[in-house]
């Protein structure tokens, strides 16, 4: 599979290195460590202050579209509308209550198909079931649509928010700091931004949107972010990294990702442990190849290897495979994100074996 990889090295872009200032003979090491800590804290505080002064308006695109679904329309029709408009999620409007009541995502439809496969229910009936009907089905809500937080951010407490039953949003004039904390603390993937005057949805923002805004404003301040992502504790490493294998079925892998609250998973060779690719929960390859809902459910039995052979292989998609090493600095990652707009980096060693995952969520969470 084609993928992009950060060049080796741990210093800043262009070889910029942190040099000690002062310290003298006998105190150079201590002085350098102290200065490094000061610079690290300065960089972090600069972004914290930036998030506290910027509003959600600042991350909205000059031109963009928002799709809103009436809960009475068939869920299958809603899914095809999301795909047609190249959108991952849409707010839900209840005409009886005259208010927004939640969010529907591409992965929700995939999870509903998983439910039909697991229970053996007649998938033909899905064509006539509305969004509201599906979201009122307690069995579906309590199983495949139950949200699990990523292990790294799990507190052991019940998940704070279910966006199928509760509409969480921010006003456009709210600070980015508020939006980030809401995304993080409620383990949300999407956050609608409303116009306070008429409660109109202007956009739906994600961690990637916020990271793009941070990078565009701070990518030139190289010296502030010259520590490695590993030293900063950004990402998930070692035994906490969940992986999949090419011979596993899509149903098995989707269940694993749902269980661990993952939006994507590294795919590694079972023998060599080397990275083979990355699979995203929102990947709809198996659906686009299906002739109808029954065919789509059958496709859940396909192996990842078969599906990955049908995926787009260019590196321009946010969920494409992008790799880095533990030695890469936060500045390197910022620069790399500015070029590729990735959703995550897979951290590998010299033999291309997976040792960690760094997501857009990890990068934003570091500054909260």
C-alpha positions in Angstrom: 0.0 0.0 0.0 1.3 3.5 -0.8 1.8 5.7 2.2 3.6 8.8 3.3 6.4 8.7 5.9 8.1 11.5 7.8 11.8 11.7 7.1 14.1 10.4 9.9 15.3 12.8 12.5 14.2 14.4 15.7 15.2 18.0 15.3 13.0 20.8 14.0 12.4 21.5 10.3 15.5 22.4 8.4 17.7 20.9 11.1 16.9 23.6 13.7 18.4 22.4 17.0 17.9 23.6 20.6 21.2 24.9 21.9 21.8 25.6 25.6 22.0 29.2 26.6 24.3 29.7 29.5 24.9 27.1 32.2 28.7 27.2 32.1 31.1 24.5 32.9 29.7 22.0 35.4 26.1 23.4 35.0 25.6 23.0 31.3 23.5 19.9 31.5 21.3 21.3 34.2 21.0 24.6 32.4 20.0 23.0 29.2 17.3 20.8 30.9 15.9 23.9 32.6 15.9 25.9 29.4 14.2 23.0 27.5 11.5 22.8 30.2 11.0 26.6 29.9 10.7 26.5 26.2 8.4 23.5 26.3 6.1 25.3 28.8 6.2 28.5 26.8 5.1 26.7 23.6 2.3 24.9 25.4 1.1 28.1 27.1 1.2 30.0 23.8 -1.3 27.6 22.3 -3.4 27.4 25.5 -3.8 31.2 25.4 -4.5 31.1 21.7 -7.4 28.6 22.2 -8.8 30.9 25.0 -8.9 33.9 22.7 -10.0 32.4 19.4 -13.7 31.7 18.7 -15.2 28.8 16.8 -15.9 31.3 14.0 -12.1 31.2 13.3 -12.1 27.5 12.2 -15.1 27.7 9.9 -14.4 27.6 6.2 -15.4 30.6 4.1 -17.6 28.4 2.0 -19.1 25.1 3.1 -22.2 23.1 3.2 -24.2 21.6 6.1 -26.6 18.7 5.7 -29.4 18.4 8.3 -31.6 15.3 8.5 -35.2 15.1 9.6 -35.5 12.1 11.9 -38.4 10.8 9.8 -36.4 10.0 6.7 -35.2 6.4 6.1 -31.7 5.8 7.6 -30.5 4.1 4.4 -31.4 7.3 2.4 -29.6 9.4 5.0 -26.5 7.3 4.6 -26.4 7.7 0.8 -26.9 11.4 1.2 -23.9 11.6 3.5 -21.8 9.7 0.9 -23.1 11.9 -2.0 -22.1 15.1 -0.1 -18.8 13.6 1.1 -19.7 14.2 4.7 -19.0 12.2 7.8 -21.8 13.4 10.0 -25.0 15.5 10.0 -27.2 17.0 12.8 -30.7 15.5 13.4 -33.8 17.6 13.5 -37.0 16.4 15.2 -40.0 18.3 13.7 -42.3 17.4 16.5 -40.0 18.8 19.2 -38.8 21.6 16.8 -35.2 21.1 17.9 -32.0 19.3 17.2 -31.9 15.9 18.9 -28.5 14.4 17.9 -26.0 13.5 15.2 -25.9 10.7 12.6 -22.6 9.6 11.3 -21.4 7.3 8.5 -20.1 4.8 11.1 -23.6 4.6 12.6 -25.0 3.1 9.5 -22.1 0.6 9.4 -22.8 -0.3 13.0 -26.5 -0.8 12.3 -25.5 -3.3 9.5 -23.3 -5.1 12.1 -26.3 -5.4 14.4 -28.3 -7.0 11.6 -25.5 -9.4 10.9 -25.1 -10.3 14.6 -28.8 -10.8 15.3 -29.7 -12.4 12.0 -32.6 -9.9 11.6 -34.1 -9.3 8.2 -31.9 -6.6 6.7 -34.5 -5.9 4.0 -36.6 -4.1 6.6 -33.8 -1.6 7.1 -34.9 0.2 3.9 -38.1 1.3 5.5 -36.8 2.2 9.0 -36.5 5.9 9.7 -33.6 7.5 11.6 -36.0 8.1 14.6 -37.1 4.5 14.5 -33.5 3.2 14.7 -32.5 5.6 17.4 -35.5 4.6 19.5 -34.6 0.9 19.3 -33.0 0.3 22.8 -31.4 -3.0 21.7 -29.5 -1.3 18.8 -28.6 1.7 21.0 -27.3 -0.4 23.9 -25.2 -2.7 21.7 -23.6 -1.5 18.4 -24.4 2.2 18.9 -23.2 2.4 22.5 -20.2 4.7 22.5 -16.9 3.5 24.1 -14.2 6.0 24.9 -10.7 5.4 23.6 -8.7 3.4 26.2 -6.1 6.2 26.5 -8.8 8.7 27.5 -11.1 6.3 29.5 -11.7 7.2 33.1 -13.5 4.0 34.0 -16.7 6.1 34.4 -19.7 5.8 32.0 -19.4 7.8 28.8 -20.5 11.4 29.4 -22.6 11.9 26.3 -24.4 9.9 23.7 -24.9 12.0 20.6 -27.7 9.8 19.4 -29.9 10.9 22.3 -28.4 14.3 23.2 -27.5 17.2 20.9 -24.3 18.8 22.2 -23.1 22.0 20.4 -21.3 25.3 20.8 -22.2 28.8 19.7 -20.0 30.2 17.0 -18.8 32.9 19.3 -17.7 30.4 22.0 -13.9 30.0 22.5 -12.0 27.2 20.9 -10.9 26.2 24.4 -14.5 25.5 25.3 -15.0 23.5 22.1 -11.9 21.5 22.7 -12.8 20.7 26.2 -16.3 19.6 25.2 -14.9 17.4 22.4 -12.4 15.9 24.8 -14.4 15.5 28.0 -17.5 14.1 26.3 -15.4 11.9 24.0 -17.1 13.4 20.9 -15.9 13.1 17.3 -18.1 15.9 15.9 -19.3 19.1 17.4 -21.9 21.3 15.7 -21.4 25.0 15.7 -24.6 27.1 16.0 -25.4 30.7 15.1 -26.8 32.0 18.4 -29.3 34.3 16.8 -31.4 31.7 15.0 -30.0 28.3 16.1 -28.8 27.6 12.6 -26.0 25.0 12.3 -23.0 26.6 10.5 -20.7 23.7 10.5 -19.5 20.6 12.4 -16.0 20.8 13.7 -13.6 18.0 14.6 -10.1 17.6 16.2 -8.6 17.8 12.7 -10.3 21.2 12.0 -8.9 22.6 15.2 -5.4 21.1 14.6 -5.4 22.6 11.1 -6.1 26.1 12.7 -3.3 25.6 15.3 -0.8 24.5 12.7 -1.5 27.4 10.4 -0.8 29.8 13.2 2.1 28.1 14.9 4.1 26.2 12.3 6.7 28.9 12.0 7.5 29.0 15.8 9.9 26.1 15.5 11.9 26.4 18.7 8.8 26.2 20.9 8.0 22.7 19.7 11.3 20.9 19.4 10.6 18.1 21.8 9.8 14.6 20.5 6.1 13.5 20.5 7.1 10.5 22.6 8.9 12.7 25.2 5.8 14.9 25.4 3.6 11.9 26.0 1.6 12.5 22.9 0.0 9.3 21.5 -0.5 5.7 22.5 2.5 3.3 22.6 3.5 -0.3 23.4 0.9 -2.8 24.7 -1.9 -0.2 24.6 -1.8 -0.1 20.8 -4.6 -2.2 19.3 -3.8 -3.7 15.9 -5.6 -5.9 13.3 -4.3 -8.5 10.9 -5.0 -8.8 7.1 -6.8 -12.2 7.4 -9.3 -11.0 10.0 -12.9 -10.3 8.7 -14.3 -6.8 8.5 -16.9 -7.8 11.1 -14.3 -8.9 13.6 -12.2 -5.7 13.1 -15.2 -3.4 13.4 -16.2 -5.1 16.6 -12.7 -4.6 18.0 -12.6 -0.9 17.1 -16.1 -0.4 18.6 -15.0 -2.2 21.8 -11.9 0.0 22.2 -13.5 3.3 21.0 -11.1 3.5 18.0 -11.9 5.4 14.8 -9.1 3.5 12.9 -6.7 0.6 13.5 -3.2 -0.3 12.2 -3.1 -3.4 10.1 0.0 -5.4 10.6 1.5 -8.6 9.2 0.8 -11.4 11.6 4.3 -12.9 11.1 6.6 -10.0 10.6 4.6 -7.5 12.7 5.3 -4.9 10.0 2.7 -2.2 9.1 0.6 -3.2 6.1 -1.9 -0.3 6.2 -4.6 1.4 8.3 -8.3 0.7 8.4 -10.9 3.3 9.3 -14.3 2.7 10.8 -15.7 5.2 8.3 -14.3 3.3 5.3 -17.3 2.5 3.0 -15.4 0.4 0.4 -17.4 -2.7 1.4 -20.7 -0.7 0.9 -19.9 0.8 -2.4 -19.2 -2.7 -3.8 -22.5 -4.0 -2.5 -25.6 -4.2 -4.7 -28.1 -4.0 -1.8 -28.3 -4.1 2.0 -28.1 -7.9 2.0 -25.0 -7.8 -0.1 -23.5 -5.2 2.3 -24.1 -7.4 5.3 -22.5 -10.4 3.4 -19.5 -8.1 2.7 -18.8 -7.8 6.4 -17.3 -11.3 6.1 -14.7 -10.1 3.7 -11.1 -10.0 5.0 -9.2 -6.8 5.5 -6.7 -7.9 2.9 -9.4 -8.1 0.3 -10.9 -4.8 1.2 -7.6 -2.9 1.4 -6.8 -4.1 -2.1 -9.9 -2.1 -3.2 -9.1 1.1 -1.3 -7.8 4.3 -2.7 -4.0 4.1 -2.4 -3.0 7.8 -2.6 -2.0 9.7 0.5 -4.3 12.6 0.0 -7.2 11.1 2.0 -7.2 11.9 5.8 -7.4 8.2 6.7 -4.5 7.2 4.4 -1.5 5.5 6.0 1.1 8.0 7.3 4.0 6.9 9.5 6.4 8.6 11.8 9.0 7.6 14.4 9.3 8.2 18.1 12.2 10.6 17.4 10.1 13.1 15.4 9.4 16.4 17.1 6.1 18.1 17.6 7.3 20.7 15.1 7.9 18.0 12.5 4.4 16.7 13.0 3.0 20.2 12.7 4.8 20.7 9.4 3.7 17.2 8.1 0.1 17.9 9.1 0.2 21.2 7.2 1.1 19.2 4.1 -1.2 16.1 4.4 -4.0 16.9 6.8 -3.9 13.4 8.3 -6.2 12.1 11.0 -3.5 10.0 12.6 0.2 8.9 12.3 1.3 5.3 12.9 4.5 5.3 14.8 6.9 2.6 13.6 10.5 1.5 14.3 13.4 1.0 11.9 11.9 -2.3 10.8 8.5 -0.7 10.1 6.9 -2.5 13.1 4.1 -0.6 14.8 5.0 0.8 18.2 2.5 3.6 18.6 -0.4 5.7 17.2 -0.6 9.5 17.3 -4.0 11.0 16.4 -5.3 14.5 15.8 -7.1 14.1 19.1 -3.9 13.2 20.9 -2.2 16.3 19.5 -5.0 18.7 20.5 -5.5 17.0 23.9 -1.8 17.7 24.8 -2.7 21.4 25.0 -5.8 21.0 27.2 
